[in-house]
Amino acid sequence: MPHLVANEILIPEIASLLSEGREVLFTPTGCSMRPFIEGGRDTVLLTAPKKVRVGDVCLARIPLAGGGYTFVLHRVIKVCGTQVTLQGDGNLSGEEHCPLSDVLGSVVVARSPRGCRKPLTRGWFWRYICRPRRLWLKLYRHTLLKLY
């Protein structure tokens, strides 16, 4: 049975390892990156970000309006100067914004529980098919996801 560790403990440790130049393998939670990364099931390998580009899947610290912060593993949809905009592939709306310095790591590879490498494309096509994407995500949740 997998052990769940609170983000407040896990993410600073991941950030520390990445800053030392190490790679980190972990299982993210949540469904915001469906269908490319299935939370609680798939594993991702992170490295320190060399250059953050549109289409990269990154771990980032997102400041909250009331103070504090949260962490997301989402795709970069815009880089403007020192600001980064992210959005989950499974999200049809809503974006997160953070300084470039708050991007902690980049996903190098994602793997299914069977060990198969999952395609982490740059996400161009996926981002531009919003209406069909809504249908595809519904189909994925109600049929394909149940096959695993």
CYANA upper distance limits for C-alpha pairs under 8 A (distance plus 0.5 A):
  5 VAL  CA      9 ILE  CA      7.30
  5 VAL  CA     10 LEU  CA      6.58
  6 ALA  CA     10 LEU  CA      6.60
  7 ASN  CA     11 ILE  CA      5.88
  7 ASN  CA     71 PHE  CA      8.03
  8 GLU  CA     12 PRO  CA      7.41
  9 ILE  CA     13 GLU  CA      7.27
 10 LEU  CA     14 ILE  CA      6.76
 11 ILE  CA     15 ALA  CA      6.54
 11 ILE  CA     71 PHE  CA      8.28
 12 PRO  CA     16 SER  CA      6.58
 13 GLU  CA     17 LEU  CA      6.77
 14 ILE  CA     18 LEU  CA      6.63
 14 ILE  CA     24 VAL  CA      7.16
 15 ALA  CA     19 SER  CA      6.59
 15 ALA  CA    104 LEU  CA      6.39
 15 ALA  CA    105 GLY  CA      7.98
 16 SER  CA     20 GLU  CA      6.96
 17 LEU  CA     21 GLY  CA      7.21
 17 LEU  CA     22 ARG  CA      5.97
 17 LEU  CA     23 GLU  CA      7.71
 17 LEU  CA     24 VAL  CA      7.71
 18 LEU  CA     22 ARG  CA      5.59
 18 LEU  CA     23 GLU  CA      6.68
 18 LEU  CA     24 VAL  CA      7.59
 18 LEU  CA     46 LEU  CA      8.30
 18 LEU  CA     47 THR  CA      6.51
 18 LEU  CA     48 ALA  CA      5.60
 18 LEU  CA    104 LEU  CA      8.01
 18 LEU  CA    105 GLY  CA      7.43
 19 SER  CA     48 ALA  CA      7.03
 21 GLY  CA     47 THR  CA      7.92
 21 GLY  CA     48 ALA  CA      7.08
 22 ARG  CA     47 THR  CA      7.31
 22 ARG  CA     48 ALA  CA      8.26
 23 GLU  CA     45 LEU  CA      7.26
 23 GLU  CA     46 LEU  CA      6.14
 23 GLU  CA     47 THR  CA      5.43
 23 GLU  CA     48 ALA  CA      8.10
 24 VAL  CA     45 LEU  CA      6.11
 24 VAL  CA     46 LEU  CA      5.64
 24 VAL  CA     47 THR  CA      7.19
 25 LEU  CA     43 THR  CA      7.19
 25 LEU  CA     44 VAL  CA      6.13
 25 LEU  CA     45 LEU  CA      4.95
 25 LEU  CA     46 LEU  CA      6.85
 26 PHE  CA     43 THR  CA      5.95
 26 PHE  CA     44 VAL  CA      6.19
 26 PHE  CA     45 LEU  CA      7.27
 27 THR  CA     39 GLY  CA      7.50
 27 THR  CA     40 GLY  CA      6.48
 27 THR  CA     41 ARG  CA      7.23
 27 THR  CA     42 ASP  CA      6.50
 27 THR  CA     43 THR  CA      4.90
 27 THR  CA     44 VAL  CA      6.80
 28 PRO  CA     39 GLY  CA      5.70
 28 PRO  CA     40 GLY  CA      6.40
 28 PRO  CA     41 ARG  CA      8.42
 28 PRO  CA     42 ASP  CA      7.92
 28 PRO  CA     43 THR  CA      7.35
 28 PRO  CA     44 VAL  CA      7.98
 28 PRO  CA     73 LEU  CA      8.29
 29 THR  CA     38 GLU  CA      8.26
 29 THR  CA     39 GLY  CA      4.51
 29 THR  CA     40 GLY  CA      5.28
 30 GLY  CA     38 GLU  CA      7.99
 30 GLY  CA     39 GLY  CA      5.17
 30 GLY  CA     40 GLY  CA      7.50
 31 CYS  CA     37 ILE  CA      8.35
 31 CYS  CA     38 GLU  CA      6.62
 31 CYS  CA     39 GLY  CA      5.94
 31 CYS  CA     90 GLY  CA      7.26
 32 SER  CA     74 HIS  CA      8.17
 32 SER  CA     88 GLY  CA      5.46
 32 SER  CA     89 ASP  CA      6.74
 32 SER  CA     90 GLY  CA      5.07
 32 SER  CA     91 ASN  CA      6.25
 33 MET  CA     37 ILE  CA      5.72
 33 MET  CA     38 GLU  CA      7.16
 33 MET  CA     39 GLY  CA      8.16
 33 MET  CA     73 LEU  CA      8.28
 33 MET  CA     74 HIS  CA      7.17
 33 MET  CA     88 GLY  CA      5.49
 33 MET  CA     89 ASP  CA      5.11
 33 MET  CA     90 GLY  CA      5.33
 33 MET  CA     91 ASN  CA      8.00
 34 ARG  CA     38 GLU  CA      6.08
 34 ARG  CA     39 GLY  CA      8.48
 34 ARG  CA     88 GLY  CA      8.46
 34 ARG  CA     89 ASP  CA      6.53
 34 ARG  CA     90 GLY  CA      5.18
 34 ARG  CA    137 LEU  CA      8.03
 35 PRO  CA     89 ASP  CA      7.90
 35 PRO  CA     90 GLY  CA      7.27
 35 PRO  CA    137 LEU  CA      7.79
 35 PRO  CA    140 TYR  CA      7.81
 36 PHE  CA     89 ASP  CA      8.03
 36 PHE  CA    118 LYS  CA      7.43
 36 PHE  CA    119 PRO  CA      7.46
 36 PHE  CA    120 LEU  CA      7.05
 37 ILE  CA     42 ASP  CA      6.60
 37 ILE  CA     43 THR  CA      8.49
 37 ILE  CA    110 ALA  CA      7.43
 37 ILE  CA    118 LYS  CA      8.42
 38 GLU  CA     42 ASP  CA      5.96
 41 ARG  CA    112 SER  CA      7.45
 41 ARG  CA    113 PRO  CA      6.76
 42 ASP  CA    110 ALA  CA      7.22
 42 ASP  CA    111 ARG  CA      6.04
 42 ASP  CA    112 SER  CA      5.17
 42 ASP  CA    113 PRO  CA      6.30
 43 THR  CA    110 ALA  CA      6.13
 43 THR  CA    111 ARG  CA      5.81
 43 THR  CA    112 SER  CA      7.16
 43 THR  CA    113 PRO  CA      8.03
 44 VAL  CA    107 VAL  CA      6.83
 44 VAL  CA    108 VAL  CA      7.90
 44 VAL  CA    109 VAL  CA      6.25
 44 VAL  CA    110 ALA  CA      4.83
 44 VAL  CA    111 ARG  CA      6.89
 45 LEU  CA    107 VAL  CA      6.14
 45 LEU  CA    108 VAL  CA      6.06
 45 LEU  CA    109 VAL  CA      5.88
 45 LEU  CA    110 ALA  CA      6.94
 46 LEU  CA    105 GLY  CA      6.23
 46 LEU  CA    106 SER  CA      5.79
 46 LEU  CA    107 VAL  CA      5.04
 46 LEU  CA    108 VAL  CA      6.25
 46 LEU  CA    109 VAL  CA      8.14
 47 THR  CA    105 GLY  CA      5.89
 47 THR  CA    106 SER  CA      5.99
 47 THR  CA    107 VAL  CA      7.13
 47 THR  CA    108 VAL  CA      7.29
 48 ALA  CA    104 LEU  CA      7.07
 48 ALA  CA    105 GLY  CA      5.11
 48 ALA  CA    106 SER  CA      6.70
 49 PRO  CA    103 VAL  CA      7.88
 49 PRO  CA    104 LEU  CA      7.42
 49 PRO  CA    105 GLY  CA      5.57
 49 PRO  CA    106 SER  CA      5.73
 52 VAL  CA     56 ASP  CA      7.30
 52 VAL  CA     76 VAL  CA      8.41
 52 VAL  CA     79 VAL  CA      8.30
 52 VAL  CA    100 LEU  CA      8.43
 52 VAL  CA    106 SER  CA      8.48
 53 ARG  CA     76 VAL  CA      7.39
 53 ARG  CA     78 LYS  CA      8.42
 53 ARG  CA     79 VAL  CA      7.43
 54 VAL  CA     75 ARG  CA      8.20
 54 VAL  CA     76 VAL  CA      5.49
 54 VAL  CA     77 ILE  CA      5.67
 54 VAL  CA     78 LYS  CA      6.11
 54 VAL  CA     79 VAL  CA      7.08
 54 VAL  CA    122 ARG  CA      8.10
 55 GLY  CA     75 ARG  CA      6.36
 55 GLY  CA     76 VAL  CA      5.80
 55 GLY  CA     77 ILE  CA      6.65
 55 GLY  CA    121 THR  CA      8.13
 55 GLY  CA    122 ARG  CA      4.75
 55 GLY  CA    123 GLY  CA      6.07
 55 GLY  CA    124 TRP  CA      7.51
 56 ASP  CA     75 ARG  CA      6.03
 56 ASP  CA     76 VAL  CA      5.98
 56 ASP  CA    106 SER  CA      7.36
 56 ASP  CA    107 VAL  CA      7.91
 56 ASP  CA    122 ARG  CA      6.79
 57 VAL  CA     73 LEU  CA      7.22
 57 VAL  CA     74 HIS  CA      5.89
 57 VAL  CA     75 ARG  CA      4.66
 57 VAL  CA     76 VAL  CA      6.71
 57 VAL  CA    106 SER  CA      6.38
 57 VAL  CA    107 VAL  CA      6.02
 58 CYS  CA     72 VAL  CA      8.44
 58 CYS  CA     73 LEU  CA      5.95
 58 CYS  CA     74 HIS  CA      6.17
 58 CYS  CA     75 ARG  CA      6.63
 58 CYS  CA     76 VAL  CA      7.48
 58 CYS  CA    103 VAL  CA      7.18
 58 CYS  CA    104 LEU  CA      7.83
 58 CYS  CA    105 GLY  CA      6.05
 58 CYS  CA    106 SER  CA      4.81
 58 CYS  CA    107 VAL  CA      6.38
 59 LEU  CA     71 PHE  CA      7.49
 59 LEU  CA     72 VAL  CA      6.19
 59 LEU  CA     73 LEU  CA      4.87
 59 LEU  CA     74 HIS  CA      7.19
 59 LEU  CA    103 VAL  CA      6.51
 59 LEU  CA    104 LEU  CA      6.02
 59 LEU  CA    105 GLY  CA      5.61
 59 LEU  CA    106 SER  CA      6.77
 59 LEU  CA    107 VAL  CA      8.23
 60 ALA  CA     71 PHE  CA      6.14
 60 ALA  CA     72 VAL  CA      6.04
 60 ALA  CA     73 LEU  CA      6.99
 60 ALA  CA     74 HIS  CA      8.38
 60 ALA  CA     98 CYS  CA      8.12
 60 ALA  CA    102 ASP  CA      6.13
 60 ALA  CA    103 VAL  CA      4.77
 60 ALA  CA    104 LEU  CA      5.91
 60 ALA  CA    105 GLY  CA      7.67
 61 ARG  CA     69 TYR  CA      6.91
 61 ARG  CA     70 THR  CA      6.30
 61 ARG  CA     71 PHE  CA      5.12
 61 ARG  CA     72 VAL  CA      7.22
 61 ARG  CA     98 CYS  CA      7.59
 61 ARG  CA    102 ASP  CA      5.75
 61 ARG  CA    103 VAL  CA      6.96
 61 ARG  CA    104 LEU  CA      7.75
 62 ILE  CA     69 TYR  CA      5.83
 62 ILE  CA     70 THR  CA      5.71
 62 ILE  CA     71 PHE  CA      6.30
 62 ILE  CA     72 VAL  CA      7.72
 62 ILE  CA     96 GLU  CA      7.31
 62 ILE  CA     97 HIS  CA      7.12
 62 ILE  CA     98 CYS  CA      6.06
 62 ILE  CA    102 ASP  CA      7.90
 63 PRO  CA     67 GLY  CA      7.38
 63 PRO  CA     68 GLY  CA      6.56
 63 PRO  CA     69 TYR  CA      4.73
 63 PRO  CA     70 THR  CA      7.01
 63 PRO  CA     97 HIS  CA      8.48
 63 PRO  CA     98 CYS  CA      7.32
 64 LEU  CA     68 GLY  CA      6.09
 64 LEU  CA     69 TYR  CA      5.46
 64 LEU  CA     70 THR  CA      7.44
 73 LEU  CA     88 GLY  CA      8.03
 74 HIS  CA     86 LEU  CA      6.30
 74 HIS  CA     87 GLN  CA      5.93
 74 HIS  CA     88 GLY  CA      5.14
 74 HIS  CA     89 ASP  CA      7.71
 75 ARG  CA     86 LEU  CA      5.87
 75 ARG  CA     87 GLN  CA      6.00
 75 ARG  CA     88 GLY  CA      6.35
 75 ARG  CA     89 ASP  CA      7.38
 75 ARG  CA    123 GLY  CA      8.49
 76 VAL  CA     84 VAL  CA      7.41
 76 VAL  CA     85 THR  CA      6.37
 76 VAL  CA     86 LEU  CA      4.89
 76 VAL  CA     87 GLN  CA      7.11
 77 ILE  CA     84 VAL  CA      8.34
 77 ILE  CA     85 THR  CA      6.18
 77 ILE  CA     86 LEU  CA      5.86
 77 ILE  CA     87 GLN  CA      7.13
 78 LYS  CA     84 VAL  CA      6.36
 78 LYS  CA     85 THR  CA      5.50
 78 LYS  CA     86 LEU  CA      7.53
 79 VAL  CA     83 GLN  CA      6.43
 79 VAL  CA     84 VAL  CA      5.15
 79 VAL  CA     85 THR  CA      6.90
 80 CYS  CA     84 VAL  CA      6.92
 82 THR  CA     99 PRO  CA      6.19
 82 THR  CA    100 LEU  CA      5.65
 82 THR  CA    101 SER  CA      8.31
 83 GLN  CA     97 HIS  CA      7.43
 83 GLN  CA     98 CYS  CA      6.33
 83 GLN  CA     99 PRO  CA      5.07
 83 GLN  CA    100 LEU  CA      5.97
 84 VAL  CA     97 HIS  CA      6.14
 84 VAL  CA     98 CYS  CA      5.93
 84 VAL  CA     99 PRO  CA      6.45
 84 VAL  CA    100 LEU  CA      6.26
 85 THR  CA     95 GLU  CA      7.05
 85 THR  CA     96 GLU  CA      6.10
 85 THR  CA     97 HIS  CA      5.07
 85 THR  CA     98 CYS  CA      7.22
 86 LEU  CA     95 GLU  CA      6.15
 86 LEU  CA     96 GLU  CA      5.62
 86 LEU  CA     97 HIS  CA      6.87
 87 GLN  CA     91 ASN  CA      7.32
 87 GLN  CA     93 SER  CA      8.44
 87 GLN  CA     94 GLY  CA      7.28
 87 GLN  CA     95 GLU  CA      5.41
 87 GLN  CA     96 GLU  CA      6.83
 88 GLY  CA     95 GLU  CA      8.47
 89 ASP  CA    126 TRP  CA      8.13
 89 ASP  CA    127 ARG  CA      8.06
 90 GLY  CA    137 LEU  CA      7.58
 92 LEU  CA    130 CYS  CA      7.46
 92 LEU  CA    134 ARG  CA      7.61
 98 CYS  CA    102 ASP  CA      6.81
 98 CYS  CA    103 VAL  CA      8.27
 99 PRO  CA    103 VAL  CA      7.94
109 VAL  CA    117 ARG  CA      7.49
109 VAL  CA    118 LYS  CA      7.84
109 VAL  CA    120 LEU  CA      7.73
110 ALA  CA    117 ARG  CA      6.48
110 ALA  CA    118 LYS  CA      5.90
110 ALA  CA    119 PRO  CA      8.06
110 ALA  CA    120 LEU  CA      7.71
111 ARG  CA    115 GLY  CA      6.00
111 ARG  CA    116 CYS  CA      5.88
111 ARG  CA    117 ARG  CA      5.04
111 ARG  CA    118 LYS  CA      5.85
112 SER  CA    116 CYS  CA      5.86
112 SER  CA    117 ARG  CA      7.08
112 SER  CA    118 LYS  CA      7.10
123 GLY  CA    127 ARG  CA      6.61
124 TRP  CA    128 TYR  CA      7.15
125 PHE  CA    129 ILE  CA      7.07
126 TRP  CA    130 CYS  CA      8.10
126 TRP  CA    133 ARG  CA      7.62
129 ILE  CA    133 ARG  CA      6.15
130 CYS  CA    134 ARG  CA      6.86
131 ARG  CA    135 LEU  CA      7.41
132 PRO  CA    136 TRP  CA      6.59
133 ARG  CA    137 LEU  CA      6.49
134 ARG  CA    138 LYS  CA      6.83
135 LEU  CA    139 LEU  CA      6.67
136 TRP  CA    140 TYR  CA      6.50
137 LEU  CA    141 ARG  CA      6.60
138 LYS  CA    142 HIS  CA      6.70
139 LEU  CA    143 THR  CA      6.32
139 LEU  CA    144 LEU  CA      7.55
140 TYR  CA    144 LEU  CA      5.32
140 TYR  CA    145 LEU  CA      6.18
141 ARG  CA    145 LEU  CA      5.89
141 ARG  CA    146 LYS  CA      8.00
142 HIS  CA    146 LYS  CA      7.41
143 THR  CA    147 LEU  CA      7.54
144 LEU  CA    148 TYR  CA      8.05
